[in-house]
Amino acid sequence: MAHSERFLNLVEESRARIREITPQETYAEMQRGGDILLIDTREESEWARGHARGAIHLGKGIIERDIEKIATDIGREIILYCGGGFRSALAADALQNMGYTNVKSMAGGWRDWVNQGLPTEGAQQ
């Protein structure tokens, strides 16, 4: 998908303020069994086609509104992902602005998760 220059600039500004993590690092952290909240920030239709095993869905359009229902501890580790790592970077920046202190965005997103053969559930692409 071709993205506009303004959108890409916004994402790069957000990336300068957030931490990113690879799909392999995300999976390794999940395997260690910590209290990690893995959130898929894609659209509902994307989620329905398949998602990372163990993820919950909170689309980018509602995450700021609904995050406190799911993550009451602002220090809880939260890893966000989207299709390619752009929307999740923006969402991570927003959550940090809300006071969440342990938020990461998964670089490469769903695309890299699937390409690396990591566990999925739901319908597949």
N, CA, C and O atoms as CSV, one atom per row, in Angstrom:
chain,resi,resn,atom,element,x,y,z
A,1,MET,N,N,0.838,-1.178,0.000
A,1,MET,CA,C,0.000,0.000,0.000
A,1,MET,C,C,0.882,1.240,0.000
A,1,MET,O,O,1.828,1.335,0.782
A,2,ALA,N,N,0.575,2.179,-0.868
A,2,ALA,CA,C,1.313,3.434,-0.931
A,2,ALA,C,C,0.741,4.399,0.105
A,2,ALA,O,O,-0.469,4.616,0.163
A,3,HIS,N,N,1.612,4.966,0.910
A,3,HIS,CA,C,1.195,5.909,1.944
A,3,HIS,C,C,1.647,7.312,1.565
A,3,HIS,O,O,2.666,7.492,0.900
A,4,SER,N,N,0.882,8.293,1.994
A,4,SER,CA,C,1.233,9.676,1.699
A,4,SER,C,C,2.457,10.102,2.506
A,4,SER,O,O,2.762,9.544,3.560
A,5,GLU,N,N,3.133,11.092,1.982
A,5,GLU,CA,C,4.328,11.611,2.656
A,5,GLU,C,C,3.990,12.178,4.031
A,5,GLU,O,O,4.754,11.989,4.977
A,6,ARG,N,N,2.865,12.863,4.156
A,6,ARG,CA,C,2.473,13.438,5.451
A,6,ARG,C,C,2.207,12.345,6.476
A,6,ARG,O,O,2.602,12.468,7.635
A,7,PHE,N,N,1.540,11.277,6.054
A,7,PHE,CA,C,1.288,10.158,6.952
A,7,PHE,C,C,2.609,9.540,7.399
A,7,PHE,O,O,2.808,9.296,8.589
A,8,LEU,N,N,3.505,9.287,6.462
A,8,LEU,CA,C,4.795,8.684,6.798
A,8,LEU,C,C,5.606,9.588,7.725
A,8,LEU,O,O,6.299,9.094,8.614
A,9,ASN,N,N,5.529,10.897,7.532
A,9,ASN,CA,C,6.215,11.826,8.437
A,9,ASN,C,C,5.638,11.745,9.840
A,9,ASN,O,O,6.382,11.769,10.821
A,10,LEU,N,N,4.324,11.650,9.941
A,10,LEU,CA,C,3.669,11.517,11.238
A,10,LEU,C,C,4.109,10.239,11.939
A,10,LEU,O,O,4.386,10.244,13.139
A,11,VAL,N,N,4.171,9.145,11.186
A,11,VAL,CA,C,4.614,7.872,11.751
A,11,VAL,C,C,6.061,7.984,12.235
A,11,VAL,O,O,6.383,7.523,13.330
A,12,GLU,N,N,6.920,8.582,11.442
A,12,GLU,CA,C,8.337,8.713,11.833
A,12,GLU,C,C,8.485,9.571,13.087
A,12,GLU,O,O,9.331,9.282,13.934
A,13,GLU,N,N,7.680,10.617,13.217
A,13,GLU,CA,C,7.705,11.432,14.434
A,13,GLU,C,C,7.296,10.597,15.641
A,13,GLU,O,O,7.894,10.713,16.710
A,14,SER,N,N,6.273,9.753,15.472
A,14,SER,CA,C,5.838,8.876,16.563
A,14,SER,C,C,6.917,7.856,16.903
A,14,SER,O,O,7.183,7.592,18.075
A,15,ARG,N,N,7.533,7.286,15.880
A,15,ARG,CA,C,8.578,6.281,16.110
A,15,ARG,C,C,9.753,6.846,16.913
A,15,ARG,O,O,10.428,6.107,17.630
A,16,ALA,N,N,9.990,8.124,16.797
A,16,ALA,CA,C,11.081,8.744,17.553
A,16,ALA,C,C,10.769,8.788,19.049
A,16,ALA,O,O,11.676,8.936,19.868
A,17,ARG,N,N,9.488,8.660,19.406
A,17,ARG,CA,C,9.078,8.771,20.812
A,17,ARG,C,C,8.710,7.441,21.453
A,17,ARG,O,O,8.509,7.377,22.665
A,18,ILE,N,N,8.619,6.373,20.655
A,18,ILE,CA,C,8.154,5.085,21.178
A,18,ILE,C,C,9.252,4.033,21.076
A,18,ILE,O,O,10.312,4.266,20.496
A,19,ARG,N,N,8.970,2.870,21.656
A,19,ARG,CA,C,9.863,1.721,21.509
A,19,ARG,C,C,9.214,0.747,20.535
A,19,ARG,O,O,8.003,0.528,20.566
A,20,GLU,N,N,10.042,0.167,19.668
A,20,GLU,CA,C,9.561,-0.852,18.741
A,20,GLU,C,C,10.188,-2.194,19.109
A,20,GLU,O,O,11.255,-2.260,19.720
A,21,ILE,N,N,9.504,-3.240,18.726
A,21,ILE,CA,C,9.916,-4.608,19.022
A,21,ILE,C,C,9.619,-5.450,17.784
A,21,ILE,O,O,8.636,-5.198,17.087
A,22,THR,N,N,10.445,-6.432,17.506
A,22,THR,CA,C,10.216,-7.284,16.338
A,22,THR,C,C,9.175,-8.352,16.656
A,22,THR,O,O,8.893,-8.606,17.827
A,23,PRO,N,N,8.601,-8.980,15.635
A,23,PRO,CA,C,7.694,-10.094,15.897
A,23,PRO,C,C,8.376,-11.223,16.686
A,23,PRO,O,O,7.759,-11.797,17.583
A,24,GLN,N,N,9.628,-11.547,16.372
A,24,GLN,CA,C,10.337,-12.595,17.102
A,24,GLN,C,C,10.523,-12.223,18.569
A,24,GLN,O,O,10.348,-13.066,19.449
A,25,GLU,N,N,10.874,-10.976,18.836
A,25,GLU,CA,C,11.017,-10.531,20.223
A,25,GLU,C,C,9.675,-10.567,20.951
A,25,GLU,O,O,9.602,-10.940,22.122
A,26,THR,N,N,8.621,-10.175,20.246
A,26,THR,CA,C,7.275,-10.232,20.831
A,26,THR,C,C,6.928,-11.658,21.216
A,26,THR,O,O,6.480,-11.914,22.334
A,27,TYR,N,N,7.133,-12.584,20.295
A,27,TYR,CA,C,6.811,-13.987,20.557
A,27,TYR,C,C,7.645,-14.528,21.714
A,27,TYR,O,O,7.127,-15.251,22.565
A,28,ALA,N,N,8.917,-14.188,21.753
A,28,ALA,CA,C,9.787,-14.645,22.845
A,28,ALA,C,C,9.291,-14.120,24.190
A,28,ALA,O,O,9.281,-14.856,25.177
A,29,GLU,N,N,8.880,-12.854,24.237
A,29,GLU,CA,C,8.341,-12.304,25.484
A,29,GLU,C,C,7.064,-13.022,25.894
A,29,GLU,O,O,6.849,-13.282,27.077
A,30,MET,N,N,6.222,-13.341,24.926
A,30,MET,CA,C,4.980,-14.057,25.223
A,30,MET,C,C,5.287,-15.459,25.755
A,30,MET,O,O,4.605,-15.941,26.660
A,31,GLN,N,N,6.297,-16.105,25.205
A,31,GLN,CA,C,6.677,-17.450,25.637
A,31,GLN,C,C,7.210,-17.447,27.061
A,31,GLN,O,O,7.075,-18.446,27.767
A,32,ARG,N,N,7.806,-16.355,27.494
A,32,ARG,CA,C,8.318,-16.253,28.867
A,32,ARG,C,C,7.175,-16.182,29.877
A,32,ARG,O,O,7.388,-16.374,31.074
A,33,GLY,N,N,5.974,-15.908,29.398
A,33,GLY,CA,C,4.800,-15.974,30.259
A,33,GLY,C,C,4.528,-14.755,31.114
A,33,GLY,O,O,3.813,-14.857,32.110
A,34,GLY,N,N,5.068,-13.623,30.763
A,34,GLY,CA,C,4.786,-12.414,31.529
A,34,GLY,C,C,3.367,-11.922,31.310
A,34,GLY,O,O,2.611,-12.481,30.516
A,35,ASP,N,N,3.030,-10.890,32.015
A,35,ASP,CA,C,1.692,-10.301,31.920
A,35,ASP,C,C,1.669,-9.296,30.772
A,35,ASP,O,O,1.606,-8.085,30.985
A,36,ILE,N,N,1.720,-9.824,29.554
A,36,ILE,CA,C,1.777,-8.996,28.352
A,36,ILE,C,C,0.394,-8.900,27.735
A,36,ILE,O,O,-0.333,-9.889,27.646
A,37,LEU,N,N,0.048,-7.712,27.318
A,37,LEU,CA,C,-1.194,-7.483,26.614
A,37,LEU,C,C,-0.842,-7.217,25.156
A,37,LEU,O,O,-0.301,-6.161,24.828
A,38,LEU,N,N,-1.152,-8.181,24.274
A,38,LEU,CA,C,-0.887,-8.054,22.848
A,38,LEU,C,C,-2.174,-7.567,22.187
A,38,LEU,O,O,-3.205,-8.238,22.239
A,39,ILE,N,N,-2.100,-6.391,21.566
A,39,ILE,CA,C,-3.297,-5.760,21.005
A,39,ILE,C,C,-3.135,-5.566,19.508
A,39,ILE,O,O,-2.163,-4.971,19.043
A,40,ASP,N,N,-4.103,-6.077,18.767
A,40,ASP,CA,C,-4.197,-5.888,17.318
A,40,ASP,C,C,-4.989,-4.609,17.086
A,40,ASP,O,O,-6.153,-4.517,17.475
A,41,THR,N,N,-4.361,-3.625,16.454
A,41,THR,CA,C,-5.007,-2.324,16.247
A,41,THR,C,C,-5.590,-2.173,14.845
A,41,THR,O,O,-5.990,-1.077,14.451
A,42,ARG,N,N,-5.639,-3.280,14.087
A,42,ARG,CA,C,-6.162,-3.203,12.724
A,42,ARG,C,C,-7.686,-3.065,12.736
A,42,ARG,O,O,-8.320,-3.101,13.791
A,43,GLU,N,N,-8.246,-2.909,11.564
A,43,GLU,CA,C,-9.699,-2.836,11.417
A,43,GLU,C,C,-10.321,-4.196,11.717
A,43,GLU,O,O,-9.654,-5.227,11.630
A,44,GLU,N,N,-11.585,-4.186,12.066
A,44,GLU,CA,C,-12.311,-5.420,12.394
A,44,GLU,C,C,-12.225,-6.446,11.263
A,44,GLU,O,O,-12.061,-7.638,11.523
A,45,SER,N,N,-12.334,-5.996,10.022
A,45,SER,CA,C,-12.284,-6.927,8.886
A,45,SER,C,C,-10.912,-7.577,8.764
A,45,SER,O,O,-10.817,-8.743,8.380
A,46,GLU,N,N,-9.851,-6.847,9.083
A,46,GLU,CA,C,-8.504,-7.423,9.051
A,46,GLU,C,C,-8.350,-8.455,10.162
A,46,GLU,O,O,-7.818,-9.542,9.935
A,47,TRP,N,N,-8.810,-8.121,11.346
A,47,TRP,CA,C,-8.777,-9.028,12.505
A,47,TRP,C,C,-9.495,-10.335,12.172
A,47,TRP,O,O,-9.000,-11.417,12.487
A,48,ALA,N,N,-10.653,-10.233,11.539
A,48,ALA,CA,C,-11.460,-11.417,11.228
A,48,ALA,C,C,-10.750,-12.364,10.263
A,48,ALA,O,O,-11.016,-13.566,10.278
A,49,ARG,N,N,-9.864,-11.853,9.436
A,49,ARG,CA,C,-9.131,-12.699,8.493
A,49,ARG,C,C,-7.992,-13.459,9.152
A,49,ARG,O,O,-7.396,-14.334,8.524
A,50,GLY,N,N,-7.676,-13.149,10.398
A,50,GLY,CA,C,-6.617,-13.832,11.133
A,50,GLY,C,C,-5.832,-12.853,11.968
A,50,GLY,O,O,-5.734,-11.671,11.636
A,51,HIS,N,N,-5.270,-13.353,13.062
A,51,HIS,CA,C,-4.528,-12.499,13.983
A,51,HIS,C,C,-3.522,-13.338,14.764
A,51,HIS,O,O,-3.574,-14.567,14.754
A,52,ALA,N,N,-2.623,-12.659,15.431
A,52,ALA,CA,C,-1.613,-13.339,16.246
A,52,ALA,C,C,-2.306,-14.083,17.384
A,52,ALA,O,O,-3.217,-13.561,18.026
A,53,ARG,N,N,-1.857,-15.306,17.615
A,53,ARG,CA,C,-2.434,-16.097,18.710
A,53,ARG,C,C,-2.215,-15.360,20.031
A,53,ARG,O,O,-1.112,-14.913,20.344
A,54,GLY,N,N,-3.295,-15.250,20.786
A,54,GLY,CA,C,-3.238,-14.604,22.089
A,54,GLY,C,C,-3.532,-13.113,22.074
A,54,GLY,O,O,-3.594,-12.481,23.128
A,55,ALA,N,N,-3.713,-12.552,20.894
A,55,ALA,CA,C,-3.986,-11.113,20.797
A,55,ALA,C,C,-5.449,-10.827,21.108
A,55,ALA,O,O,-6.311,-11.700,21.006
A,56,ILE,N,N,-5.699,-9.590,21.487
A,56,ILE,CA,C,-7.064,-9.089,21.585
A,56,ILE,C,C,-7.194,-7.969,20.557
A,56,ILE,O,O,-6.194,-7.439,20.072
A,57,HIS,N,N,-8.425,-7.619,20.232
A,57,HIS,CA,C,-8.648,-6.588,19.218
A,57,HIS,C,C,-9.135,-5.293,19.848
A,57,HIS,O,O,-10.131,-5.268,20.570
A,58,LEU,N,N,-8.411,-4.219,19.559
A,58,LEU,CA,C,-8.840,-2.862,19.884
A,58,LEU,C,C,-8.361,-2.007,18.720
A,58,LEU,O,O,-7.204,-1.589,18.685
A,59,GLY,N,N,-9.235,-1.754,17.784
A,59,GLY,CA,C,-8.852,-1.005,16.593
A,59,GLY,C,C,-8.305,0.374,16.914
A,59,GLY,O,O,-8.651,0.969,17.934
A,60,LYS,N,N,-7.458,0.872,16.044
A,60,LYS,CA,C,-6.844,2.178,16.249
A,60,LYS,C,C,-7.883,3.272,16.451
A,60,LYS,O,O,-7.629,4.237,17.173
A,61,GLY,N,N,-9.019,3.141,15.839
A,61,GLY,CA,C,-10.054,4.155,15.968
A,61,GLY,C,C,-10.694,4.248,17.343
A,61,GLY,O,O,-11.339,5.249,17.657
A,62,ILE,N,N,-10.527,3.211,18.175
A,62,ILE,CA,C,-11.182,3.210,19.491
A,62,ILE,C,C,-10.226,2.949,20.645
A,62,ILE,O,O,-10.649,2.952,21.801
A,63,ILE,N,N,-8.965,2.726,20.365
A,63,ILE,CA,C,-8.057,2.289,21.429
A,63,ILE,C,C,-7.962,3.293,22.571
A,63,ILE,O,O,-7.954,2.899,23.737
A,64,GLU,N,N,-7.890,4.576,22.258
A,64,GLU,CA,C,-7.796,5.570,23.329
A,64,GLU,C,C,-9.064,5.581,24.177
A,64,GLU,O,O,-9.007,5.792,25.388
A,65,ARG,N,N,-10.182,5.358,23.548
A,65,ARG,CA,C,-11.454,5.364,24.274
A,65,ARG,C,C,-11.601,4.155,25.184
A,65,ARG,O,O,-12.134,4.269,26.288
A,66,ASP,N,N,-11.127,2.985,24.727
A,66,ASP,CA,C,-11.427,1.735,25.425
A,66,ASP,C,C,-10.262,1.080,26.158
A,66,ASP,O,O,-10.477,0.084,26.848
A,67,ILE,N,N,-9.045,1.590,26.041
A,67,ILE,CA,C,-7.892,0.921,26.637
A,67,ILE,C,C,-8.016,0.759,28.145
A,67,ILE,O,O,-7.579,-0.253,28.694
A,68,GLU,N,N,-8.601,1.733,28.819
A,68,GLU,CA,C,-8.676,1.663,30.278
A,68,GLU,C,C,-9.606,0.568,30.771
A,68,GLU,O,O,-9.527,0.178,31.935
A,69,LYS,N,N,-10.480,0.066,29.919
A,69,LYS,CA,C,-11.339,-1.063,30.280
A,69,LYS,C,C,-10.523,-2.354,30.346
A,69,LYS,O,O,-10.880,-3.283,31.071
A,70,ILE,N,N,-9.434,-2.407,29.594
A,70,ILE,CA,C,-8.634,-3.619,29.478
A,70,ILE,C,C,-7.331,-3.515,30.253
A,70,ILE,O,O,-6.903,-4.484,30.880
A,71,ALA,N,N,-6.704,-2.365,30.217
A,71,ALA,CA,C,-5.418,-2.156,30.881
A,71,ALA,C,C,-5.576,-1.104,31.964
A,71,ALA,O,O,-5.392,0.088,31.717
A,72,THR,N,N,-5.917,-1.551,33.164
A,72,THR,CA,C,-6.102,-0.617,34.276
A,72,THR,C,C,-4.776,-0.226,34.912
A,72,THR,O,O,-4.680,0.822,35.550
A,73,ASP,N,N,-3.751,-1.059,34.745
A,73,ASP,CA,C,-2.411,-0.777,35.268
A,73,ASP,C,C,-1.609,-0.074,34.177
A,73,ASP,O,O,-1.290,-0.691,33.160
A,74,ILE,N,N,-1.276,1.202,34.367
A,74,ILE,CA,C,-0.569,1.945,33.320
A,74,ILE,C,C,0.868,1.469,33.119
A,74,ILE,O,O,1.524,1.891,32.167
A,75,GLY,N,N,1.362,0.608,33.987
A,75,GLY,CA,C,2.699,0.051,33.847
A,75,GLY,C,C,2.735,-1.315,33.192
A,75,GLY,O,O,3.811,-1.860,32.946
A,76,ARG,N,N,1.563,-1.874,32.905
A,76,ARG,CA,C,1.506,-3.201,32.281
A,76,ARG,C,C,2.149,-3.161,30.901
A,76,ARG,O,O,2.016,-2.177,30.174
A,77,GLU,N,N,2.849,-4.237,30.544
A,77,GLU,CA,C,3.464,-4.293,29.219
A,77,GLU,C,C,2.386,-4.475,28.162
A,77,GLU,O,O,1.589,-5.412,28.211
A,78,ILE,N,N,2.383,-3.560,27.211
A,78,ILE,CA,C,1.430,-3.576,26.103
A,78,ILE,C,C,2.228,-3.567,24.807
A,78,ILE,O,O,3.075,-2.700,24.590
A,79,ILE,N,N,1.947,-4.545,23.950
A,79,ILE,CA,C,2.566,-4.588,22.628
A,79,ILE,C,C,1.443,-4.462,21.606
A,79,ILE,O,O,0.497,-5.249,21.603
A,80,LEU,N,N,1.561,-3.467,20.744
A,80,LEU,CA,C,0.557,-3.194,19.727
A,80,LEU,C,C,1.077,-3.619,18.360
A,80,LEU,O,O,2.270,-3.517,18.077
A,81,TYR,N,N,0.171,-4.095,17.522
A,81,TYR,CA,C,0.558,-4.345,16.130
A,81,TYR,C,C,-0.586,-4.018,15.202
A,81,TYR,O,O,-1.750,-3.983,15.600
A,82,CYS,N,N,-0.222,-3.776,13.936
A,82,CYS,CA,C,-1.191,-3.526,12.876
A,82,CYS,C,C,-0.706,-4.290,11.656
A,82,CYS,O,O,0.002,-5.286,11.804
A,83,GLY,N,N,-1.059,-3.864,10.483
A,83,GLY,CA,C,-0.652,-4.577,9.279
A,83,GLY,C,C,0.834,-4.501,8.993
A,83,GLY,O,O,1.437,-5.496,8.590
A,84,GLY,N,N,1.436,-3.333,9.194
A,84,GLY,CA,C,2.844,-3.172,8.861
A,84,GLY,C,C,3.655,-2.375,9.863
A,84,GLY,O,O,4.846,-2.151,9.650
A,85,GLY,N,N,3.037,-1.943,10.952
A,85,GLY,CA,C,3.754,-1.227,11.999
A,85,GLY,C,C,3.565,0.273,12.021
A,85,GLY,O,O,4.168,0.957,12.848
A,86,PHE,N,N,2.736,0.805,11.126
A,86,PHE,CA,C,2.523,2.254,11.098
A,86,PHE,C,C,1.421,2.677,12.076
A,86,PHE,O,O,1.652,3.517,12.945
A,87,ARG,N,N,0.241,2.104,11.935
A,87,ARG,CA,C,-0.872,2.468,12.824
A,87,ARG,C,C,-0.550,2.148,14.274
A,87,ARG,O,O,-0.923,2.896,15.178
A,88,SER,N,N,0.147,1.031,14.499
A,88,SER,CA,C,0.483,0.666,15.874
A,88,SER,C,C,1.486,1.651,16.473
A,88,SER,O,O,1.454,1.895,17.679
A,89,ALA,N,N,2.366,2.216,15.665
A,89,ALA,CA,C,3.294,3.239,16.168
A,89,ALA,C,C,2.512,4.479,16.612
A,89,ALA,O,O,2.792,5.051,17.665
A,90,LEU,N,N,1.546,4.883,15.813
A,90,LEU,CA,C,0.709,6.030,16.177
A,90,LEU,C,C,-0.085,5.742,17.446
A,90,LEU,O,O,-0.203,6.605,18.317
A,91,ALA,N,N,-0.627,4.535,17.551
A,91,ALA,CA,C,-1.401,4.161,18.733
A,91,ALA,C,C,-0.509,4.089,19.972
A,91,ALA,O,O,-0.930,4.501,21.053
A,92,ALA,N,N,0.710,3.578,19.836
A,92,ALA,CA,C,1.643,3.517,20.971
A,92,ALA,C,C,1.959,4.919,21.472
A,92,ALA,O,O,2.011,5.155,22.679
A,93,ASP,N,N,2.168,5.838,20.557
A,93,ASP,CA,C,2.431,7.217,20.921
A,93,ASP,C,C,1.244,7.804,21.689
A,93,ASP,O,O,1.425,8.496,22.691
A,94,ALA,N,N,0.050,7.527,21.217
A,94,ALA,CA,C,-1.155,8.036,21.887
A,94,ALA,C,C,-1.287,7.461,23.296
A,94,ALA,O,O,-1.616,8.189,24.233
A,95,LEU,N,N,-1.031,6.150,23.453
A,95,LEU,CA,C,-1.140,5.539,24.782
A,95,LEU,C,C,-0.099,6.109,25.737
A,95,LEU,O,O,-0.382,6.315,26.917
A,96,GLN,N,N,1.094,6.361,25.235
A,96,GLN,CA,C,2.107,6.996,26.083
A,96,GLN,C,C,1.642,8.376,26.513
A,96,GLN,O,O,1.855,8.771,27.659
A,97,ASN,N,N,1.010,9.114,25.610
A,97,ASN,CA,C,0.475,10.432,25.962
A,97,ASN,C,C,-0.620,10.341,27.014
A,97,ASN,O,O,-0.872,11.301,27.742
A,98,MET,N,N,-1.275,9.173,27.094
A,98,MET,CA,C,-2.304,8.948,28.111
A,98,MET,C,C,-1.703,8.503,29.442
A,98,MET,O,O,-2.426,8.356,30.427
A,99,GLY,N,N,-0.391,8.288,29.481
A,99,GLY,CA,C,0.267,7.911,30.731
A,99,GLY,C,C,0.737,6.475,30.817
A,99,GLY,O,O,1.346,6.093,31.816
A,100,TYR,N,N,0.475,5.661,29.797
A,100,TYR,CA,C,0.957,4.277,29.807
A,100,TYR,C,C,2.473,4.298,29.635
A,100,TYR,O,O,2.996,4.995,28.767
A,101,THR,N,N,3.171,3.532,30.465
A,101,THR,CA,C,4.628,3.641,30.541
A,101,THR,C,C,5.395,2.473,29.933
A,101,THR,O,O,6.620,2.537,29.825
A,102,ASN,N,N,4.706,1.411,29.536
A,102,ASN,CA,C,5.399,0.224,29.037
A,102,ASN,C,C,4.746,-0.247,27.736
A,102,ASN,O,O,4.296,-1.388,27.632
A,103,VAL,N,N,4.702,0.637,26.764
A,103,VAL,CA,C,4.036,0.371,25.490
A,103,VAL,C,C,5.087,0.201,24.396
A,103,VAL,O,O,6.064,0.947,24.338
A,104,LYS,N,N,4.874,-0.782,23.536
A,104,LYS,CA,C,5.760,-1.020,22.400
A,104,LYS,C,C,4.905,-1.239,21.155
A,104,LYS,O,O,3.757,-1.678,21.238
A,105,SER,N,N,5.484,-0.927,20.010
A,105,SER,CA,C,4.843,-1.188,18.726
A,105,SER,C,C,5.639,-2.272,18.017
A,105,SER,O,O,6.869,-2.226,17.984
A,106,MET,N,N,4.940,-3.247,17.450
A,106,MET,CA,C,5.617,-4.343,16.757
A,106,MET,C,C,5.957,-3.906,15.329
A,106,MET,O,O,5.077,-3.760,14.481
A,107,ALA,N,N,7.240,-3.702,15.087
A,107,ALA,CA,C,7.724,-3.310,13.765
A,107,ALA,C,C,7.419,-4.416,12.756
A,107,ALA,O,O,7.625,-5.597,13.038
A,108,GLY,N,N,6.935,-4.031,11.599
A,108,GLY,CA,C,6.605,-5.011,10.564
A,108,GLY,C,C,5.217,-5.602,10.702
A,108,GLY,O,O,4.684,-6.158,9.742
A,109,GLY,N,N,4.623,-5.491,11.883
A,109,GLY,CA,C,3.242,-5.874,12.128
A,109,GLY,C,C,2.851,-7.289,11.736
A,109,GLY,O,O,3.669,-8.208,11.723
A,110,TRP,N,N,1.576,-7.429,11.418
A,110,TRP,CA,C,0.970,-8.703,11.048
A,110,TRP,C,C,1.710,-9.340,9.871
A,110,TRP,O,O,1.952,-10.547,9.864
A,111,ARG,N,N,2.062,-8.534,8.892
A,111,ARG,CA,C,2.749,-9.045,7.707
A,111,ARG,C,C,4.016,-9.813,8.097
A,111,ARG,O,O,4.225,-10.935,7.636
A,112,ASP,N,N,4.866,-9.213,8.947
A,112,ASP,CA,C,6.100,-9.884,9.352
A,112,ASP,C,C,5.823,-11.061,10.285
A,112,ASP,O,O,6.524,-12.071,10.228
A,113,TRP,N,N,4.809,-10.940,11.144
A,113,TRP,CA,C,4.426,-12.041,12.039
A,113,TRP,C,C,4.116,-13.289,11.206
A,113,TRP,O,O,4.622,-14.375,11.488
A,114,VAL,N,N,3.288,-13.122,10.189
A,114,VAL,CA,C,2.895,-14.244,9.331
A,114,VAL,C,C,4.094,-14.746,8.525
A,114,VAL,O,O,4.311,-15.955,8.441
A,115,ASN,N,N,4.864,-13.852,7.940
A,115,ASN,CA,C,6.021,-14.246,7.138
A,115,ASN,C,C,7.051,-15.021,7.940
A,115,ASN,O,O,7.798,-15.821,7.377
A,116,GLN,N,N,7.102,-14.796,9.246
A,116,GLN,CA,C,8.043,-15.509,10.098
A,116,GLN,C,C,7.454,-16.806,10.656
A,116,GLN,O,O,8.103,-17.508,11.431
A,117,GLY,N,N,6.227,-17.113,10.259
A,117,GLY,CA,C,5.607,-18.370,10.666
A,117,GLY,C,C,5.219,-18.440,12.131
A,117,GLY,O,O,5.147,-19.528,12.702
A,118,LEU,N,N,4.969,-17.303,12.739
A,118,LEU,CA,C,4.573,-17.284,14.147
A,118,LEU,C,C,3.094,-17.666,14.275
A,118,LEU,O,O,2.339,-17.544,13.310
A,119,PRO,N,N,2.676,-18.125,15.457
A,119,PRO,CA,C,1.324,-18.677,15.617
A,119,PRO,C,C,0.207,-17.663,15.370
A,119,PRO,O,O,0.254,-16.519,15.823
A,120,THR,N,N,-0.784,-18.130,14.642
A,120,THR,CA,C,-1.962,-17.310,14.333
A,120,THR,C,C,-3.213,-18.061,14.739
A,120,THR,O,O,-3.169,-19.252,15.046
A,121,GLU,N,N,-4.319,-17.355,14.738
A,121,GLU,CA,C,-5.615,-17.976,14.958
A,121,GLU,C,C,-6.651,-17.191,14.182
A,121,GLU,O,O,-6.373,-16.101,13.682
A,122,GLY,N,N,-7.829,-17.741,14.086
A,122,GLY,CA,C,-8.873,-17.137,13.273
A,122,GLY,C,C,-8.683,-17.552,11.819
A,122,GLY,O,O,-7.786,-18.331,11.495
A,123,ALA,N,N,-9.519,-17.035,10.968
A,123,ALA,CA,C,-9.390,-17.318,9.532
A,123,ALA,C,C,-8.040,-16.813,9.052
A,123,ALA,O,O,-7.500,-15.862,9.617
A,124,GLN,N,N,-7.505,-17.416,8.052
A,124,GLN,CA,C,-6.200,-16.992,7.529
A,124,GLN,C,C,-6.379,-16.170,6.277
A,124,GLN,O,O,-7.394,-16.262,5.587
A,125,GLN,N,N,-5.366,-15.360,5.994
A,125,GLN,CA,C,-5.383,-14.418,4.866
A,125,GLN,C,C,-5.912,-15.058,3.608
A,125,GLN,O,O,-5.992,-14.402,2.569
